[in-house]
Amino acid sequence: MSNGKYQTIPRPGAAMTYRQHLVAMLAPVILDAFLNQDAWCDYDEMAGSLMHAVDAIIEAEQETTE
């Protein structure tokens, strides 16, 4: 799938940012918890948690490299 300039779905091996890579790696785990364990109330809360987790990982890695 493509919207003209960018791939709409990140593919491993394609040029991806580190943030996209983390999202692609964490999304299946978070989605499984959402669907099978009722970990979140709605999709917005789940998506927010995913993005906050990714941002926290990137921020922690930046702090350790400084």
PDB file as gemmi writes it, atoms N, CA and C in Angstrom:
CRYST1    1.000    1.000    1.000  90.00  90.00  90.00 P 1                      
ATOM      1  N   MET A   1       0.838  -1.172   0.000  1.00  0.00           N  
ATOM      2  CA  MET A   1       0.000   0.000   0.000  1.00  0.00           C  
ATOM      3  C   MET A   1       0.885   1.239   0.000  1.00  0.00           C  
ATOM      4  N   SER A   2       0.442   2.243  -0.677  1.00  0.00           N  
ATOM      5  CA  SER A   2       1.214   3.463  -0.750  1.00  0.00           C  
ATOM      6  C   SER A   2       0.273   4.645  -0.949  1.00  0.00           C  
ATOM      7  N   ASN A   3       0.654   5.781  -0.389  1.00  0.00           N  
ATOM      8  CA  ASN A   3      -0.152   6.979  -0.600  1.00  0.00           C  
ATOM      9  C   ASN A   3       0.540   7.909  -1.598  1.00  0.00           C  
ATOM     10  N   GLY A   4       1.437   7.389  -2.387  1.00  0.00           N  
ATOM     11  CA  GLY A   4       2.147   8.181  -3.381  1.00  0.00           C  
ATOM     12  C   GLY A   4       3.602   8.364  -3.029  1.00  0.00           C  
ATOM     13  N   LYS A   5       3.873   9.037  -1.915  1.00  0.00           N  
ATOM     14  CA  LYS A   5       5.251   9.299  -1.512  1.00  0.00           C  
ATOM     15  C   LYS A   5       5.776   8.297  -0.491  1.00  0.00           C  
ATOM     16  N   TYR A   6       4.925   7.902   0.441  1.00  0.00           N  
ATOM     17  CA  TYR A   6       5.378   7.091   1.557  1.00  0.00           C  
ATOM     18  C   TYR A   6       4.573   5.797   1.650  1.00  0.00           C  
ATOM     19  N   GLN A   7       5.204   4.770   2.154  1.00  0.00           N  
ATOM     20  CA  GLN A   7       4.496   3.531   2.428  1.00  0.00           C  
ATOM     21  C   GLN A   7       3.530   3.762   3.581  1.00  0.00           C  
ATOM     22  N   THR A   8       2.302   3.302   3.463  1.00  0.00           N  
ATOM     23  CA  THR A   8       1.340   3.494   4.546  1.00  0.00           C  
ATOM     24  C   THR A   8       1.510   2.457   5.641  1.00  0.00           C  
ATOM     25  N   ILE A   9       2.108   1.323   5.315  1.00  0.00           N  
ATOM     26  CA  ILE A   9       2.363   0.286   6.304  1.00  0.00           C  
ATOM     27  C   ILE A   9       3.867   0.051   6.347  1.00  0.00           C  
ATOM     28  N   PRO A  10       4.511   0.219   7.514  1.00  0.00           N  
ATOM     29  CA  PRO A  10       5.953  -0.018   7.571  1.00  0.00           C  
ATOM     30  C   PRO A  10       6.278  -1.477   7.266  1.00  0.00           C  
ATOM     31  N   ARG A  11       7.279  -1.684   6.450  1.00  0.00           N  
ATOM     32  CA  ARG A  11       7.725  -3.035   6.128  1.00  0.00           C  
ATOM     33  C   ARG A  11       9.145  -3.217   6.631  1.00  0.00           C  
ATOM     34  N   PRO A  12       9.413  -4.317   7.334  1.00  0.00           N  
ATOM     35  CA  PRO A  12      10.792  -4.578   7.740  1.00  0.00           C  
ATOM     36  C   PRO A  12      11.684  -4.621   6.505  1.00  0.00           C  
ATOM     37  N   GLY A  13      12.831  -4.024   6.595  1.00  0.00           N  
ATOM     38  CA  GLY A  13      13.750  -3.987   5.471  1.00  0.00           C  
ATOM     39  C   GLY A  13      13.600  -2.734   4.633  1.00  0.00           C  
ATOM     40  N   ALA A  14      12.443  -2.111   4.652  1.00  0.00           N  
ATOM     41  CA  ALA A  14      12.253  -0.857   3.929  1.00  0.00           C  
ATOM     42  C   ALA A  14      12.860   0.260   4.782  1.00  0.00           C  
ATOM     43  N   ALA A  15      13.093   1.383   4.182  1.00  0.00           N  
ATOM     44  CA  ALA A  15      13.648   2.505   4.939  1.00  0.00           C  
ATOM     45  C   ALA A  15      12.625   2.949   5.986  1.00  0.00           C  
ATOM     46  N   MET A  16      12.949   2.724   7.248  1.00  0.00           N  
ATOM     47  CA  MET A  16      12.049   3.083   8.348  1.00  0.00           C  
ATOM     48  C   MET A  16      12.833   3.893   9.365  1.00  0.00           C  
ATOM     49  N   THR A  17      12.128   4.765  10.034  1.00  0.00           N  
ATOM     50  CA  THR A  17      12.758   5.456  11.152  1.00  0.00           C  
ATOM     51  C   THR A  17      12.798   4.499  12.335  1.00  0.00           C  
ATOM     52  N   TYR A  18      13.619   4.830  13.313  1.00  0.00           N  
ATOM     53  CA  TYR A  18      13.700   3.988  14.503  1.00  0.00           C  
ATOM     54  C   TYR A  18      12.361   3.964  15.234  1.00  0.00           C  
ATOM     55  N   ARG A  19      11.656   5.083  15.228  1.00  0.00           N  
ATOM     56  CA  ARG A  19      10.332   5.154  15.874  1.00  0.00           C  
ATOM     57  C   ARG A  19       9.351   4.215  15.182  1.00  0.00           C  
ATOM     58  N   GLN A  20       9.342   4.200  13.858  1.00  0.00           N  
ATOM     59  CA  GLN A  20       8.465   3.289  13.117  1.00  0.00           C  
ATOM     60  C   GLN A  20       8.822   1.842  13.415  1.00  0.00           C  
ATOM     61  N   HIS A  21      10.107   1.563  13.530  1.00  0.00           N  
ATOM     62  CA  HIS A  21      10.554   0.203  13.832  1.00  0.00           C  
ATOM     63  C   HIS A  21      10.032  -0.233  15.202  1.00  0.00           C  
ATOM     64  N   LEU A  22      10.146   0.643  16.204  1.00  0.00           N  
ATOM     65  CA  LEU A  22       9.648   0.302  17.534  1.00  0.00           C  
ATOM     66  C   LEU A  22       8.136   0.074  17.528  1.00  0.00           C  
ATOM     67  N   VAL A  23       7.414   0.919  16.823  1.00  0.00           N  
ATOM     68  CA  VAL A  23       5.954   0.749  16.731  1.00  0.00           C  
ATOM     69  C   VAL A  23       5.631  -0.598  16.099  1.00  0.00           C  
ATOM     70  N   ALA A  24       6.325  -0.937  15.024  1.00  0.00           N  
ATOM     71  CA  ALA A  24       6.069  -2.208  14.342  1.00  0.00           C  
ATOM     72  C   ALA A  24       6.383  -3.404  15.236  1.00  0.00           C  
ATOM     73  N   MET A  25       7.369  -3.257  16.124  1.00  0.00           N  
ATOM     74  CA  MET A  25       7.725  -4.359  17.016  1.00  0.00           C  
ATOM     75  C   MET A  25       6.769  -4.469  18.208  1.00  0.00           C  
ATOM     76  N   LEU A  26       6.288  -3.347  18.727  1.00  0.00           N  
ATOM     77  CA  LEU A  26       5.428  -3.372  19.919  1.00  0.00           C  
ATOM     78  C   LEU A  26       3.945  -3.529  19.609  1.00  0.00           C  
ATOM     79  N   ALA A  27       3.514  -3.117  18.448  1.00  0.00           N  
ATOM     80  CA  ALA A  27       2.086  -3.124  18.115  1.00  0.00           C  
ATOM     81  C   ALA A  27       1.435  -4.505  18.253  1.00  0.00           C  
ATOM     82  N   PRO A  28       2.047  -5.594  17.771  1.00  0.00           N  
ATOM     83  CA  PRO A  28       1.376  -6.897  17.932  1.00  0.00           C  
ATOM     84  C   PRO A  28       1.162  -7.292  19.386  1.00  0.00           C  
ATOM     85  N   VAL A  29       2.109  -6.980  20.246  1.00  0.00           N  
ATOM     86  CA  VAL A  29       1.985  -7.321  21.667  1.00  0.00           C  
ATOM     87  C   VAL A  29       0.881  -6.501  22.315  1.00  0.00           C  
ATOM     88  N   ILE A  30       0.858  -5.212  22.021  1.00  0.00           N  
ATOM     89  CA  ILE A  30      -0.155  -4.336  22.605  1.00  0.00           C  
ATOM     90  C   ILE A  30      -1.544  -4.684  22.074  1.00  0.00           C  
ATOM     91  N   LEU A  31      -1.642  -4.978  20.801  1.00  0.00           N  
ATOM     92  CA  LEU A  31      -2.933  -5.354  20.227  1.00  0.00           C  
ATOM     93  C   LEU A  31      -3.441  -6.658  20.827  1.00  0.00           C  
ATOM     94  N   ASP A  32      -2.556  -7.616  21.049  1.00  0.00           N  
ATOM     95  CA  ASP A  32      -2.951  -8.876  21.683  1.00  0.00           C  
ATOM     96  C   ASP A  32      -3.485  -8.623  23.092  1.00  0.00           C  
ATOM     97  N   ALA A  33      -2.802  -7.770  23.849  1.00  0.00           N  
ATOM     98  CA  ALA A  33      -3.269  -7.444  25.202  1.00  0.00           C  
ATOM     99  C   ALA A  33      -4.614  -6.735  25.156  1.00  0.00           C  
ATOM    100  N   PHE A  34      -4.804  -5.888  24.155  1.00  0.00           N  
ATOM    101  CA  PHE A  34      -6.071  -5.165  24.030  1.00  0.00           C  
ATOM    102  C   PHE A  34      -7.218  -6.117  23.715  1.00  0.00           C  
ATOM    103  N   LEU A  35      -7.000  -7.017  22.765  1.00  0.00           N  
ATOM    104  CA  LEU A  35      -8.081  -7.894  22.313  1.00  0.00           C  
ATOM    105  C   LEU A  35      -8.347  -9.059  23.254  1.00  0.00           C  
ATOM    106  N   ASN A  36      -7.319  -9.604  23.864  1.00  0.00           N  
ATOM    107  CA  ASN A  36      -7.483 -10.831  24.641  1.00  0.00           C  
ATOM    108  C   ASN A  36      -7.509 -10.626  26.149  1.00  0.00           C  
ATOM    109  N   GLN A  37      -7.013  -9.494  26.631  1.00  0.00           N  
ATOM    110  CA  GLN A  37      -6.909  -9.323  28.072  1.00  0.00           C  
ATOM    111  C   GLN A  37      -7.627  -8.080  28.583  1.00  0.00           C  
ATOM    112  N   ASP A  38      -8.328  -7.389  27.715  1.00  0.00           N  
ATOM    113  CA  ASP A  38      -9.054  -6.168  28.108  1.00  0.00           C  
ATOM    114  C   ASP A  38      -8.167  -5.201  28.891  1.00  0.00           C  
ATOM    115  N   ALA A  39      -6.960  -4.982  28.391  1.00  0.00           N  
ATOM    116  CA  ALA A  39      -6.005  -4.125  29.091  1.00  0.00           C  
ATOM    117  C   ALA A  39      -6.372  -2.640  28.982  1.00  0.00           C  
ATOM    118  N   TRP A  40      -7.105  -2.242  27.936  1.00  0.00           N  
ATOM    119  CA  TRP A  40      -7.478  -0.844  27.746  1.00  0.00           C  
ATOM    120  C   TRP A  40      -8.975  -0.757  27.450  1.00  0.00           C  
ATOM    121  N   CYS A  41      -9.543   0.407  27.689  1.00  0.00           N  
ATOM    122  CA  CYS A  41     -10.982   0.597  27.484  1.00  0.00           C  
ATOM    123  C   CYS A  41     -11.354   0.825  26.022  1.00  0.00           C  
ATOM    124  N   ASP A  42     -10.494   1.529  25.284  1.00  0.00           N  
ATOM    125  CA  ASP A  42     -10.822   1.819  23.889  1.00  0.00           C  
ATOM    126  C   ASP A  42      -9.541   1.929  23.055  1.00  0.00           C  
ATOM    127  N   TYR A  43      -9.744   2.035  21.756  1.00  0.00           N  
ATOM    128  CA  TYR A  43      -8.615   2.092  20.830  1.00  0.00           C  
ATOM    129  C   TYR A  43      -7.733   3.317  21.056  1.00  0.00           C  
ATOM    130  N   ASP A  44      -8.336   4.446  21.368  1.00  0.00           N  
ATOM    131  CA  ASP A  44      -7.556   5.664  21.583  1.00  0.00           C  
ATOM    132  C   ASP A  44      -6.602   5.511  22.766  1.00  0.00           C  
ATOM    133  N   GLU A  45      -7.081   4.903  23.833  1.00  0.00           N  
ATOM    134  CA  GLU A  45      -6.240   4.678  25.005  1.00  0.00           C  
ATOM    135  C   GLU A  45      -5.101   3.705  24.673  1.00  0.00           C  
ATOM    136  N   MET A  46      -5.411   2.664  23.896  1.00  0.00           N  
ATOM    137  CA  MET A  46      -4.404   1.701  23.487  1.00  0.00           C  
ATOM    138  C   MET A  46      -3.340   2.356  22.613  1.00  0.00           C  
ATOM    139  N   ALA A  47      -3.773   3.139  21.626  1.00  0.00           N  
ATOM    140  CA  ALA A  47      -2.838   3.806  20.723  1.00  0.00           C  
ATOM    141  C   ALA A  47      -1.978   4.811  21.483  1.00  0.00           C  
ATOM    142  N   GLY A  48      -2.575   5.521  22.405  1.00  0.00           N  
ATOM    143  CA  GLY A  48      -1.809   6.464  23.218  1.00  0.00           C  
ATOM    144  C   GLY A  48      -0.747   5.762  24.047  1.00  0.00           C  
ATOM    145  N   SER A  49      -1.106   4.619  24.613  1.00  0.00           N  
ATOM    146  CA  SER A  49      -0.138   3.855  25.406  1.00  0.00           C  
ATOM    147  C   SER A  49       1.015   3.359  24.537  1.00  0.00           C  
ATOM    148  N   LEU A  50       0.702   2.920  23.338  1.00  0.00           N  
ATOM    149  CA  LEU A  50       1.738   2.459  22.412  1.00  0.00           C  
ATOM    150  C   LEU A  50       2.710   3.586  22.095  1.00  0.00           C  
ATOM    151  N   MET A  51       2.185   4.743  21.752  1.00  0.00           N  
ATOM    152  CA  MET A  51       3.052   5.855  21.375  1.00  0.00           C  
ATOM    153  C   MET A  51       3.837   6.387  22.577  1.00  0.00           C  
ATOM    154  N   HIS A  52       3.230   6.378  23.759  1.00  0.00           N  
ATOM    155  CA  HIS A  52       3.952   6.808  24.957  1.00  0.00           C  
ATOM    156  C   HIS A  52       5.082   5.830  25.274  1.00  0.00           C  
ATOM    157  N   ALA A  53       4.833   4.539  25.091  1.00  0.00           N  
ATOM    158  CA  ALA A  53       5.878   3.537  25.329  1.00  0.00           C  
ATOM    159  C   ALA A  53       7.044   3.742  24.369  1.00  0.00           C  
ATOM    160  N   VAL A  54       6.743   3.965  23.097  1.00  0.00           N  
ATOM    161  CA  VAL A  54       7.786   4.188  22.102  1.00  0.00           C  
ATOM    162  C   VAL A  54       8.577   5.447  22.435  1.00  0.00           C  
ATOM    163  N   ASP A  55       7.890   6.516  22.761  1.00  0.00           N  
ATOM    164  CA  ASP A  55       8.569   7.763  23.117  1.00  0.00           C  
ATOM    165  C   ASP A  55       9.442   7.588  24.361  1.00  0.00           C  
ATOM    166  N   ALA A  56       8.958   6.819  25.335  1.00  0.00           N  
ATOM    167  CA  ALA A  56       9.728   6.585  26.559  1.00  0.00           C  
ATOM    168  C   ALA A  56      10.988   5.779  26.262  1.00  0.00           C  
ATOM    169  N   ILE A  57      10.895   4.808  25.385  1.00  0.00           N  
ATOM    170  CA  ILE A  57      12.072   4.014  25.003  1.00  0.00           C  
ATOM    171  C   ILE A  57      13.110   4.903  24.334  1.00  0.00           C  
ATOM    172  N   ILE A  58      12.673   5.718  23.391  1.00  0.00           N  
ATOM    173  CA  ILE A  58      13.598   6.600  22.678  1.00  0.00           C  
ATOM    174  C   ILE A  58      14.231   7.598  23.642  1.00  0.00           C  
ATOM    175  N   GLU A  59      13.435   8.173  24.528  1.00  0.00           N  
ATOM    176  CA  GLU A  59      13.947   9.137  25.484  1.00  0.00           C  
ATOM    177  C   GLU A  59      14.965   8.498  26.429  1.00  0.00           C  
ATOM    178  N   ALA A  60      14.675   7.288  26.908  1.00  0.00           N  
ATOM    179  CA  ALA A  60      15.598   6.589  27.815  1.00  0.00           C  
ATOM    180  C   ALA A  60      16.906   6.259  27.101  1.00  0.00           C  
ATOM    181  N   GLU A  61      16.827   5.859  25.847  1.00  0.00           N  
ATOM    182  CA  GLU A  61      18.047   5.560  25.107  1.00  0.00           C  
ATOM    183  C   GLU A  61      18.872   6.822  24.866  1.00  0.00           C  
ATOM    184  N   GLN A  62      18.218   7.948  24.626  1.00  0.00           N  
ATOM    185  CA  GLN A  62      18.947   9.198  24.449  1.00  0.00           C  
ATOM    186  C   GLN A  62      19.641   9.614  25.736  1.00  0.00           C  
ATOM    187  N   GLU A  63      18.995   9.398  26.871  1.00  0.00           N  
ATOM    188  CA  GLU A  63      19.594   9.754  28.157  1.00  0.00           C  
ATOM    189  C   GLU A  63      20.805   8.894  28.457  1.00  0.00           C  
ATOM    190  N   THR A  64      20.765   7.632  28.083  1.00  0.00           N  
ATOM    191  CA  THR A  64      21.892   6.750  28.393  1.00  0.00           C  
ATOM    192  C   THR A  64      23.080   7.003  27.491  1.00  0.00           C  
ATOM    193  N   THR A  65      22.844   7.585  26.319  1.00  0.00           N  
ATOM    194  CA  THR A  65      23.973   7.869  25.426  1.00  0.00           C  
ATOM    195  C   THR A  65      24.644   9.195  25.736  1.00  0.00           C  
ATOM    196  N   GLU A  66      24.019  10.026  26.546  1.00  0.00           N  
ATOM    197  CA  GLU A  66      24.595  11.342  26.875  1.00  0.00           C  
ATOM    198  C   GLU A  66      25.609  11.258  27.972  1.00  0.00           C  
TER     199      GLU A  66                                                      
END                                                                             
